[in-house]
Amino acid sequence: MVLNVVLDGVGFAVQEPTSVRILEPCSLDIEAGSSTAIVGPSGAGKSTLASIIGALQPPSEGRYRYGSVEVTALGRRDLAAFRGREVGFIFQNAHLIDERAAWHNVALGIVDSQLAADEVEDRSRAALASVGLSRVADREASYLSGGERQRVAIARALVKSPSLVLADEPTGALDQRTGRDVLELLHATCAVGTTLVVVTHDERAAALAGRVIQVVDGVVHG
Ligand SMILES: Nc1ncnc2c1ncn2[C@@H]1O[C@H](COP(=O)(O)OP(=O)(O)OP(=O)(O)O)[C@@H](O)[C@H]1O
């Protein structure tokens, strides 16, 4: 099945306490397996668009289809199940549990509750190896560097083999060099066929993507 992201007249506005339009209605087709950067000035609506694509937030108008799934028609539980199954998230801060080992943090990304404990551990260690972190697999997350933490977050997002990976400013908290390494790793580690959407201020991040979508004052161009 082709899992394209298809937004049809999707927009976002809030009514309370006052009526504010954040995203003008837009229509977009993001091809399965492609990589897309969402760029634009601060406050333009990039994260809002990304959170709709990641099914974290329903649009206030329009339709969102993911492959054959009508995402906008899903109820709360089905939406959570959809996210758990299909979407891997990476945010600006890695959001690791500091007292847990790196591999254990990665294991938190596994949503299949049927897996045996040793299988969960094996998969988590393999995901860490794929981001070059085997040597710190047993280290407590609090002892990891910023770049290492973000690589653990990438492993945690990818360990369940999501079809869509959404990264919102994944290098925002890193220095330039580390940020570049993390971005290159993210592109390299995403399996062939995985759709990657990266929200970024970083021109180099945009350059790595196959397509660039610009958001300016809530208007999506791209
Ligand atoms: N639920 C909400 N209620 C009210 N305002 C909101 C809501 N969500 C977003 N906004 C506002 O909408 C605008 C766009 O926010 P968004 O986070 O999407 O921008 P952004 O382009 O990602 O910005 P940045 O690059 O600074 O993270 C901002 O002014 C934000 O304060």
The ligand as an ORCA input file, in Angstrom:
! r2SCAN-3c Opt
* xyz 0 1
  N      -3.218     25.828     20.410
  C      -2.823     27.084     20.174
  N      -3.481     28.140     20.700
  C      -3.114     29.418     20.457
  N      -2.049     29.739     19.684
  C      -1.354     28.737     19.149
  C      -1.681     27.354     19.345
  N      -0.792     26.585     18.666
  C       0.058     27.441     18.074
  N      -0.270     28.728     18.357
  C       0.391     29.940     17.840
  O       0.454     29.787     16.432
  C       1.668     30.328     15.922
  C       2.412     29.250     15.144
  O       2.977     28.313     16.066
  P       3.978     27.149     15.608
  O       4.524     26.547     16.855
  O       3.283     26.273     14.658
  O       5.084     28.009     14.854
  P       6.528     27.578     14.340
  O       6.620     28.065     12.930
  O       6.756     26.141     14.576
  O       7.437     28.459     15.287
  P       8.931     28.189     15.892
  O       9.833     28.088     14.719
  O       9.182     29.419     16.721
  O       8.834     26.934     16.709
  C       2.431     30.866     17.112
  O       2.184     32.242     17.212
  C       1.829     30.100     18.285
  O       1.912     30.845     19.464
*
